[in-house]
């Protein structure tokens, strides 16, 4: 059940991140979910490194959105560079 909850929250977080950063992105529904889930993981890792979260504590909703936006920026930079090079 935790996996389904994570996927659902990842979808919402990924969609919010894409709404906050409009533009064309390669990838669709699956990439949105993966960005949201990974954004949550990144936010949790950074939060634990900065001692904002305890070990095993999940990142908050806003922190997860910030993490997803950071990943979206990196994703666009990598994909944009590979498309312009080819």
KEKERO-91210 format. One line per 10 residues: number of its first residue (from 1); for each residue x, y, z negated of N, C-alpha, C, CB. Coordinates in steps of 0.001 Angstrom, whole numbers. Last residue first. Glycine has a CB too. Layout:
KEKERO-91210
NUM	X Y Z X Y Z X Y Z X Y Z ~ ...;
END
This chain:
KEKERO-91210
86	22759 16185 31344 22498 15161 32356 21895 15672 33540 21667 14129 31853 ~ 22926 18302 29637 24190 17740 30123 23946 16778 31289 24931 17014 28979 ~ 20347 18822 28866 21014 19819 29713 22329 19286 30289 21281 21100 28912 ~ 19811 16580 27293 19032 16789 28518 19712 17797 29440 17614 17268 28175 ~ 21605 16843 25198 21730 15666 26055 20928 15835 27345 21264 14411 25306 ~ 20748 19237 24009 22100 19135 24569 22228 17958 25510 23127 19013 23459 ~ 18173 18510 23166 18349 19599 24119 19711 19550 24784 18161 20933 23432 ~ 18740 16519 21295 18006 16159 22513 18173 17240 23576 16508 15943 22203 ~ 20134 18100 19381 20737 16907 19967 20066 16557 21283 20648 15726 18999 ~ 18295 20154 18788 19664 20480 19204 20300 19288 19914 20522 20897 17984;
76	16007 18748 17983 15953 19593 19183 17343 19923 19699 15194 20883 18891 ~ 17077 17571 15669 16567 16734 16754 16525 17524 18064 15161 16193 16407 ~ 17575 19816 14065 18685 18955 14488 18279 18089 15683 19149 18060 13319 ~ 14925 20706 13768 15941 21592 14357 17113 20756 14878 16440 22642 13311 ~ 13849 18474 12481 13328 18872 13784 14303 19797 14501 11970 19555 13629 ~ 15241 18491 10065 15449 17380 10994 14943 17721 12396 14749 16121 10476 ~ 14159 20851 9009 15607 20731 9223 15918 19613 10220 16332 20466 7884 ~ 11488 20062 8843 11860 21163 9733 13353 21121 10033 11480 22521 9110 ~ 11675 18067 6890 11242 17701 8241 11595 18795 9240 9731 17432 8268 ~ 12465 19649 4684 13336 18584 5179 12980 18169 6592 13265 17384 4264;
66	10146 21206 4441 11430 21856 4737 12421 20827 5282 12009 22544 3466 ~ 8348 19173 3766 8145 19939 5000 9447 20630 5402 7009 20985 4820 ~ 9402 18393 1326 9368 17431 2428 9170 18131 3762 8259 16405 2207 ~ 8916 20653 -189 10306 20264 61 10380 19272 1221 10937 19650 -1211 ~ 6106 20511 -243 6779 21633 421 8237 21309 736 6704 22886 -453 ~ 5746 18063 -1683 5183 18258 -353 5913 19366 402 3695 18583 -453 ~ 8722 16810 -3380 7418 17444 -3302 6999 17682 -1862 7426 18751 -4063 ~ 10286 13574 -3437 10309 15012 -3166 8877 15541 -3097 11069 15315 -1843 ~ 10137 11192 -6120 9908 11601 -4733 9954 13115 -4613 8559 11067 -4223 ~ 12581 9762 -8200 11464 10700 -8082 11346 11162 -6632 11655 11919 -9036;
56	14903 8300 -8322 13661 7582 -8087 12440 8475 -7952 13437 6622 -9183 ~ 16436 10563 -10469 16617 9374 -9646 15291 8625 -9541 17723 8456 -10232 ~ 14775 13777 -10472 15463 12670 -11126 15581 11493 -10158 14716 12245 -12416 ~ 15392 16853 -8772 14607 15636 -8953 15456 14607 -9683 14112 15078 -7589 ~ 17317 18758 -8879 15934 19217 -8949 14986 18048 -9194 15549 19950 -7660 ~ 20037 18349 -8496 19450 18060 -9813 18074 18679 -9978 20363 18560 -10914 ~ 20989 18390 -5978 20935 19681 -6665 20314 19571 -8061 20145 20678 -5830 ~ 20622 15744 -5320 21995 16272 -5332 22065 17607 -6071 22518 16440 -3892 ~ 17846 15622 -5346 18589 14879 -6377 20030 15380 -6468 18572 13361 -6072 ~ 17340 17259 -3099 16822 17626 -4419 17536 16909 -5541 15349 17334 -4499;
46	18509 15750 -1080 19046 17078 -1393 18589 17520 -2780 18607 18112 -328 ~ 16804 13479 -1226 18251 13346 -1390 18884 14685 -1785 18889 12819 -92 ~ 14291 14619 -713 14548 13927 -1971 16035 13800 -2260 13914 12556 -1948 ~ 14703 15585 1878 14376 16518 798 14628 15883 -567 12910 16972 908 ~ 15127 13143 3225 16182 14166 3189 15941 15139 2038 16246 14934 4532 ~ 12601 11942 2857 13807 11282 2340 14940 12300 2196 14242 10116 3276 ~ 10989 13769 4197 10749 13492 2785 11979 12861 2135 9534 12573 2620 ~ 12024 13516 6751 12079 14808 6063 11871 14658 4577 11044 15755 6627 ~ 11310 10890 7363 12728 11208 7179 12899 12546 6471 13453 11233 8531 ~ 8533 11304 7575 9073 10362 6597 10534 10680 6308 8929 8914 7100;
36	8489 13225 9676 7885 13495 8376 8430 12592 7285 6392 13339 8460 ~ 9749 11867 11763 10302 13131 11264 9759 13457 9881 9986 14276 12233 ~ 7946 9717 12096 9325 9462 11666 9996 10726 11133 10142 8894 12827 ~ 5650 11089 12977 5619 10315 11738 7035 10104 11205 4923 8957 11965 ~ 6672 12166 15388 6118 13034 14355 6104 12328 13000 4701 13480 14736 ~ 7295 9873 16807 8393 10764 16412 7925 11711 15302 8911 11577 17637 ~ 4677 8905 17206 5634 8122 16417 6781 8999 15932 6183 6947 17244 ~ 3540 10972 18829 2962 10576 17551 3971 9858 16656 1761 9688 17783 ~ 6320 11866 20694 4924 12129 20365 4587 11732 18951 4019 11408 21317 ~ 8955 13323 22570 8460 12408 21546 7050 12803 21172 9378 12409 20301;
26	10422 16443 22864 10288 15103 23420 9878 14155 22306 11611 14634 24093 ~ 8651 19388 22317 9513 18375 21726 9332 17070 22485 9204 18187 20218 ~ 8193 22768 22808 8101 21431 23400 9132 20511 22755 8311 21491 24937 ~ 6861 24635 20026 7760 24419 21151 7609 23010 21664 9212 24690 20754 ~ 6745 25799 16612 6155 25454 17907 7210 25339 18993 5119 26489 18307 ~ 7038 25062 13649 8093 25258 14651 7541 24895 16021 9359 24402 14321 ~ 4714 24571 12314 5519 25699 11860 6645 26024 12829 6091 25410 10492 ~ 3864 22264 13611 3039 23471 13693 3831 24714 13302 1808 23335 12797 ~ 5851 20488 12835 5750 20846 14252 4879 22083 14444 5182 19673 15060 ~ 5257 20372 10086 6574 20855 10524 6530 21270 11988 7653 19772 10313;
16	2716 19220 10185 2875 20576 9649 4205 21170 10097 2786 20567 8105 ~ 3400 16694 11225 2497 17577 11969 2628 19018 11487 1041 17103 11826 ~ 5037 15699 9161 5583 15889 10506 4721 16828 11340 5716 14548 11213 ~ 3120 15581 7083 4304 16438 6951 4925 16709 8318 5345 15787 6015 ~ 1303 13690 8157 862 15041 7798 2047 15996 7737 122 15029 6450 ~ 2992 11464 8468 2260 12005 9610 1842 13444 9333 1024 11137 9927 ~ 3796 11047 5817 4783 11396 6841 4141 11992 8072 5586 10182 7231 ~ 1380 10217 4706 1957 11499 4264 2999 11966 5279 2600 11363 2843 ~ 1193 7751 6109 137 8764 6202 668 10143 5807 -1056 8380 5307 ~ 3531 6433 5290 3314 6706 6706 2265 7803 6880 2882 5425 7443;
6	3043 6265 2527 4217 6967 3020 4051 7340 4488 5467 6111 2829 ~ 750 4639 2519 686 5984 1962 1846 6830 2488 709 5934 422 ~ 1843 2293 3568 780 2989 4288 641 4427 3813 -544 2253 4121 ~ 3686 1701 1496 4162 1944 2860 3110 2686 3681 4527 616 3545 ~ 2024 1189 -675 2936 2334 -734 3434 2696 661 4128 2031 -1663 ~ 822 -1188 0 0 0 0 873 1262 0 -938 -7 -1208;
END
